[in-house]
């Protein structure tokens, strides 16, 4: 059992589909296979490494996607009336996906919510959209001879937008200096067949051709290509890298940030300050070792103690190091190594907020670019439609009660009505 049939006593309200009147639609027969679209999409993503991929997609979006032609939006009030049964149970911090099939007689079938599978249980990691597709397929095959149970439209809700690629787990182990291996891994990520959005595109064509309904996919967060950490192994430490998306290297110095003590621990380890033990008499080594351990602990505590600007972090570290006393034979050497480790830590941590900001922009733009290509290739005939649920449409201002019935019992659920803080108006309904 992958869901339940329900009959809403109140006529169901789904999505507020905001169509862009300025978008030029090119009508292409739905019989056009999705393979050509996928081939062209993969060509669009063909860059030799992650940095080129990042800057290339940002540039393509800026050149091709108009500011008024970004992702269509869906009012959250439309989702609430059909999906509040699940929304009240959802852990909003976790990736979750479920579907609502609407039949001709306004009966709805609510597919159970699913989470990404646990590799430790299934021996294979599967995204929630993949599991949901499988459940939908089973339902359609089981009921394809019962017209009253076949959808006239299918709505899929997912916390994050379906992925456009898969991150090879081996990439975490790639050394930054091994560029050729990084290029191979990135190429595998691009060319892989794991994209949930491309799987949904294939299925939407299949379902439209076989059963006649379109597939609507709504999401809250832009997951982008492969999530918010896909570029974590990219060294954002030069003006050329930081110039992506109209950002500059000085932005790091203007943005407050927190130092990560694990980064400092690693840079101190690489400085090999404990090698200086060999430079002092044997009977004094234990004392020096204790001083080195104490200094490391003090600096790691300092790193975690506050959020500051770039230069303030440097000054605090230098002052702390100047207060340390080591054996006269190695004092200057140890302090020099610690200052270098501290400066490297400050530099590495300063780019984290900027990298997060750039990655967030990238994730939004690559999804909008995919949406743009869908409209360009298929126009109004596209069997797959994507909708972003704006966060400013999730403010609950009032509640009402709606009753739905199933074959066994009646249930009462709370239906939230929402308001857009920008316009102070209730999100307008679209009834089927």
C-alpha atoms as one frame of an Amber mdcrd trajectory, in Angstrom:
protein
   0.000   0.000   0.000   1.609   3.257  -1.148  -1.191   5.738  -0.338  -4.951
   6.126   0.093  -8.013   7.279  -1.840  -9.854  10.242  -0.351 -12.805  12.407
  -1.307 -12.491  15.977  -0.175 -15.806  17.405   0.997 -14.561  20.764  -0.171
 -13.541  20.936  -3.827  -9.772  20.481  -3.902  -7.516  23.456  -4.381  -4.059
  22.730  -5.729  -1.439  25.102  -7.050  -1.527  28.753  -7.968   0.361  28.381
 -11.228   1.899  31.696 -12.127   2.418  31.669 -15.885   4.719  34.308 -17.308
   2.905  36.276 -19.978   6.165  37.546 -21.434   7.628  34.104 -22.023   7.601
  33.077 -25.673   6.127  29.619 -26.028   7.218  27.335 -28.852   4.660  24.597
 -29.432   6.332  21.284 -30.094   4.317  18.058 -30.400   4.400  15.961 -27.247
   5.556  13.053 -29.370   9.017  14.634 -29.531  11.204  12.301 -27.451  12.944
  13.651 -24.382  16.287  12.135 -25.422  17.145  15.070 -27.686  16.444  17.486
 -24.851  18.600  15.436 -22.467  21.464  15.237 -24.959  21.410  18.997 -25.456
  21.145  19.580 -21.714  24.230  17.458 -21.063  26.093  19.416 -23.735  25.143
  22.591 -21.919  26.755  21.167 -18.779  29.932  19.976 -20.494  32.741  21.790
 -18.701  36.130  20.300 -17.929  36.066  20.946 -14.167  33.902  22.282 -11.370
  35.171  25.856 -11.478  34.486  26.157 -15.193  31.103  24.502 -14.612  30.223
  27.015 -11.906  31.196  30.119 -13.872  29.827  28.735 -17.164  26.317  28.047
 -15.851  26.181  31.447 -14.152  27.148  33.125 -17.423  24.644  31.089 -19.469
  21.856  32.036 -17.070  22.763  35.716 -17.167  22.811  35.687 -21.000  19.695
  33.583 -21.649  17.245  33.786 -18.758  15.418  37.064 -18.367  14.818  38.420
 -14.890  11.043  38.188 -15.450  11.260  34.651 -16.828  12.515  32.736 -13.829
  10.877  29.664 -12.304   7.089  29.718 -12.079   5.869  29.973  -8.525   3.215
  28.029  -6.689   1.169  29.424  -3.829   1.559  27.278  -0.745  -2.166  27.648
   0.049  -2.881  25.431  -2.947  -0.760  22.650  -1.591  -2.154  22.934   1.918
  -5.739  21.851   1.183  -4.743  18.583  -0.469  -1.522  17.880   1.363  -1.952
  19.205   4.890  -2.461  15.600   6.038   1.228  15.108   5.273   2.514  18.606
   5.919   1.527  18.397   9.593   3.616  15.215   9.883   6.608  16.264   7.817
   9.998  16.889   9.279  10.751  20.091   7.383  14.474  19.660   7.979  14.522
  16.447   5.952  14.154  15.829   2.246  10.637  14.479   1.742   8.565  13.768
  -1.348   4.973  12.728  -1.907   2.378  12.953  -4.678  -1.297  13.734  -5.152
  -3.177  12.225  -8.097  -6.417  14.017  -9.003  -9.069  11.979 -10.846 -11.846
  13.203 -13.165 -14.445  12.867 -10.393 -12.292  14.984  -8.049 -11.385  11.958
  -6.019  -7.740  12.134  -4.986  -5.158   9.500  -4.283  -2.561  10.557  -1.730
   0.760   8.785  -2.122   2.625   8.116   1.095   5.510  10.448   1.803   8.946
   8.976   1.206  12.473   9.820   2.288  15.814   9.037   0.625  16.709   5.425
   1.280  19.344   4.430   3.813  22.323   2.838   2.084  22.938   0.724   5.201
  19.486  -0.852   4.826  19.056  -1.091   1.038  22.747  -1.429   0.010  22.034
   1.338  -2.496  21.279   4.993  -1.923  18.122   6.162  -3.695  16.672   9.649
  -3.776  13.108  10.148  -2.541  11.928  11.093  -6.042  13.165   7.764  -7.400
  11.241   5.860  -4.743   8.135   7.957  -5.383   8.334   7.349  -9.148   8.415
   3.614  -8.473   5.345   3.863  -6.229   3.474   5.915  -8.833   4.364   3.376
 -11.518   2.988   0.523  -9.413  -0.261   2.410  -8.852  -0.714   3.219 -12.548
  -0.023  -0.348 -13.677  -2.405  -1.739 -11.083  -5.252   0.620 -12.015  -4.745
   1.285 -15.732  -7.943  -0.634 -16.576 -10.034   1.413 -14.123 -10.718   4.804
 -15.693 -12.144   6.251 -12.487  -8.841   5.600 -10.709  -6.578   7.139 -13.356
  -5.289  10.690 -12.780  -6.249  13.661 -14.875  -3.244  15.441 -13.320  -0.392
  14.442 -11.042   1.174  16.755  -8.488   4.499  15.946  -6.846   5.758  17.842
  -3.817   9.404  17.673  -2.798  11.274  19.663  -0.174  14.236  20.289  -2.475
  14.120  20.591  -6.232  14.944  17.231  -7.878  18.668  16.877  -8.528  20.200
  17.536 -11.943  23.186  15.287 -11.324  24.803  13.019  -8.777  27.938  13.724
  -6.815  30.460  10.922  -6.997  31.273  10.034  -3.388  34.900   9.538  -4.386
  35.209  13.260  -5.072  35.620  13.905  -1.342  38.859  11.974  -1.452  40.278
  13.796  -4.465  43.286  15.915  -3.616  43.014  19.474  -4.827  46.280  19.228
  -6.693  45.115  16.169  -8.644  43.259  18.176 -11.278  43.036  15.397 -13.861
  41.222  13.132 -11.417  38.905  15.975 -10.412  38.068  16.541 -14.086  37.255
  12.843 -14.569  35.006  12.784 -11.511  33.176  15.951 -12.591  32.665  14.498
 -16.069  31.172  11.347 -14.530  28.854  13.490 -12.397  27.619  15.358 -15.497
  27.220  12.358 -17.793  25.695  10.027 -15.211  22.098   8.905 -15.591  21.158
   9.532 -11.978  19.465  12.937 -12.393  16.031  12.850 -10.752  14.802  15.709
 -12.950  15.762  13.848 -16.124  14.097  10.707 -14.777  10.949  12.730 -14.102
  11.151  14.173 -17.611  11.282  10.674 -19.119   8.385   9.509 -16.961   6.283
  12.600 -17.672   6.570  11.909 -21.414   5.700   8.260 -20.856   2.724   9.042
 -18.604   1.426  11.781 -20.931   1.611   9.458 -23.928   0.116   6.421 -22.179
  -2.355   7.958 -19.729  -2.853  11.534 -20.916  -1.923  13.528 -17.813   0.777
  16.096 -17.128   3.143  16.017 -14.171   3.496  19.074 -11.933   6.492  19.220
  -9.585   6.595  21.792  -6.774   9.536  22.334  -4.410  10.556  24.707  -1.622
  14.343  24.867  -1.931  16.686  25.068  -4.904  18.831  21.939  -4.663  20.611
  22.793  -7.896  22.913  20.292  -9.573  23.949  18.048  -6.686  23.247  19.979
  -3.502  24.743  22.813  -1.444  28.130  21.158  -0.901  29.038  20.237  -4.482
  31.697  22.967  -4.652  33.134  22.466  -1.166  36.297  20.963  -2.623  36.843
  23.914  -4.978  39.565  26.279  -3.785  37.951  29.733  -3.714  41.242  31.407
  -3.002  42.038  33.572  -5.989  40.588  36.671  -7.609  39.608  34.651 -10.680
  37.574  32.196  -8.601  36.000  34.853  -6.430  35.011  36.880  -9.478  32.221
  34.386 -10.197  28.758  35.885 -10.052  29.942  39.507  -9.724  31.731  38.821
  -6.448  35.273  39.938  -5.661  38.043  38.820  -3.350  37.565  41.855  -1.089
  34.066  40.636  -0.255  35.650  38.033   2.010  37.242  40.800   4.055  33.973
  42.720   4.354  31.904  39.767   5.588  31.994  38.600   9.236  32.720  34.906
   9.641  33.603  32.306  12.245  36.810  30.319  12.277  36.545  26.538  12.254
  38.761  24.966  14.871  39.121  21.767  12.814  40.650  23.797   9.979  43.059
  25.388  12.438  43.899  21.994  13.936  44.850  20.729  10.474  46.966  23.769
   9.550  48.834  23.545  12.874  49.450  19.851  12.238  50.850  20.684   8.791
  53.138  23.311  10.340  54.996  20.515  12.193  55.625  22.608  15.278  56.244
  19.459  17.310  59.302  18.761  15.155  60.981  21.589  17.063  61.247  19.258
  20.067  64.359  17.817  18.450  66.028  21.227  18.642  66.080  21.479  22.456
  67.960  19.426  25.075  66.291  16.132  25.936  65.533  17.050  29.540  63.577
  20.156  28.375  61.484  18.508  25.682  58.587  17.532  27.939  58.209  21.120
  29.100  58.236  22.405  25.494  55.719  19.753  24.483  53.362  20.883  27.250
  53.706  24.516  26.099  53.000  23.548  22.480  49.878  21.573  23.445  48.666
  24.467  25.612  49.233  26.985  22.796  47.325  24.825  20.321  44.417  24.474
  22.744  44.353  28.219  23.391  44.287  29.056  19.696  41.553  26.511  18.927
  39.421  27.971  21.747  40.037  31.461  20.377  38.983  30.327  16.903  35.581
  29.220  18.180  34.982  32.190  20.467  33.544  34.848  18.145  32.451  36.004
  14.709  34.721  38.746  13.324  35.987  40.388  10.181  39.099  39.194   8.360
  41.564  41.705   9.829  40.106  41.382  13.322  40.668  37.633  13.248  44.284
  38.163  12.177  44.922  40.696  14.950  43.375  38.518  17.668  45.499  35.566
  16.617  48.730  37.569  16.534  48.052  39.021  19.967  47.389  35.609  21.439
  50.517  34.099  19.871  52.604  37.041  21.133  51.546  36.133  24.687  53.041
  32.631  24.443  56.504  31.759  25.768  58.517  28.821  24.442  62.062  27.588
  24.881  64.451  30.390  23.767  66.069  28.164  21.134  62.790  27.629  19.257
  60.561  30.510  20.424  60.764  32.559  17.227  60.442  29.463  15.027  57.333
  28.182  16.826  55.637  31.611  16.891  56.340  32.064  13.180  54.789  28.705
  12.325  51.745  29.385  14.508  51.216  32.811  12.930  51.383  31.250   9.473
  48.898  28.526  10.473  46.540  31.094  11.940  46.732  33.300   8.823  46.052
  30.318   6.550  43.057  29.350   8.683  41.640  32.874   8.521  42.067  32.926
   4.744  40.456  29.505   4.258  37.493  30.234   6.547  36.900  33.715   5.130
  35.721  32.277   1.820  33.150  29.905   3.343  30.286  32.474   3.548  31.068
  33.664   0.021  31.231  30.113  -1.317  27.874  29.374   0.299  26.410  32.529
  -1.242  27.775  31.747  -4.713  26.632  28.120  -4.476  23.139  29.249  -3.490
  23.028  31.552  -6.518  24.301  28.759  -8.748  21.700  26.276  -7.474  18.889
  28.706  -8.209  20.208  29.633 -11.626  20.824  26.104 -12.902  17.242  25.099
 -11.995  15.931  28.247 -13.700  18.071  27.422 -16.718  16.515  23.944 -16.879
  13.060  25.529 -16.629  13.996  27.913 -19.417  15.102  25.037 -21.648  11.886
  23.106 -20.962   9.840  26.061 -22.208  12.091  26.649 -25.184  11.994  23.015
 -26.338   8.424  22.013 -25.531   6.430  25.189 -24.879   2.865  24.593 -23.673
   3.117  20.952 -24.701   5.679  20.140 -22.019   4.421  17.174 -19.970   6.600
  18.284 -17.052   5.996  21.572 -15.243   8.144  22.903 -12.392   7.031  25.309
  -9.685   8.949  26.970  -6.890   7.148  27.596  -3.596   8.429  30.967  -2.340
   9.369  31.019   1.322   7.420  34.269   1.763   4.232  32.351   0.947   4.593
  30.033   3.942   3.364  32.421   6.631   0.257  31.010   8.308  -2.308  33.683
   9.282  -5.433  31.644   9.924  -6.761  28.118   9.966  -9.993  26.466   8.904
 -11.216  22.917   9.218 -11.756  20.602   6.258 -13.125  17.079   6.454 -12.219
  14.294   4.055 -13.412  10.749   4.068 -11.862   7.428   3.205 -13.423   3.988
   2.915 -12.903   3.305   6.610 -13.390   6.510   8.555 -13.561  10.281   8.566
 -10.687  12.566   9.399 -10.459  16.208  10.345  -7.426  18.172   9.278  -6.320
  21.757   9.687  -5.972  23.691   6.457  -3.695  26.699   6.614  -4.463  29.880
   4.722  -1.395  31.889   3.860  -0.483  35.464   3.157   2.281  36.981   1.074
   4.059  39.452   3.412   5.107  41.508   0.397   1.554  42.276  -0.731  -0.386
  41.436   2.459  -2.897  39.503   0.378  -4.051  35.934   0.715  -2.556  33.787
  -2.054  -5.320  33.500  -4.662  -6.851  30.063  -5.318  -6.975  28.098  -8.552
  -9.736  25.526  -8.556  -9.778  22.473 -10.807
